[in-house]
């Protein structure tokens, strides 16, 4: 008789809260990859924004600042559950 492993529906964490097991590994991998891209985008756009501000290029500074805010929004969306505890 073959035994099958059953994953628990919830995993306990250190704080006693219950953390849900990922239902779809591909979705979790995609979310981590998107967050990694968002962090790199924040770093690059912040550096570009500061360089444009120092160079006096106002329009480029505003555009790169907008890219930074968009990437920050993605990053915060990824961590929304942890921030709202």
C-alpha positions, -999 to +999 in steps of 0.1 A: +000+000+000+015+033-010+016+061+015+010+096+005+023+127+022-003+153+032+008+189+037-008+207+066-033+234+057-015+258+080+020+260+094+027+275+128+051+304+131+072+316+160+047+342+171+019+317+174+002+331+143-008+307+116+008+311+082-009+295+052+011+270+031+015+282-005-012+267-026+007+271-058+045+269-059+047+285-093+026+315-081+050+319-051+081+317-073+066+343-096+058+366-067+093+363-053+108+370-088+085+401-092+096+414-058+132+409-067+127+429-099+108+456-080+137+459-055+163+463-084+140+488-101+138+508-069+176+509-065+183+518-101+155+544-104+165+561-071+201+564-083+189+578-116+166+602-099+193+616-077+217+619-107+191+637-127+183+660-098+220+668-094+223+674-132+193+698-133+172+676-156+138+682-140+116+661-163+139+630-162+141+634-124+103+634-122+099+604-145+125+583-127+109+593-094+076+580-107+093+547-117+106+545-081+072+550-066+057+523-089+084+498-079+079+507-043+041+500-047+049+466-060+073+458-032+048+470-005+020+450-022+041+419-019+046+425+018+011+438+026+001+409+050+032+413+072+029+451+073-008+450+084-004+428+115 
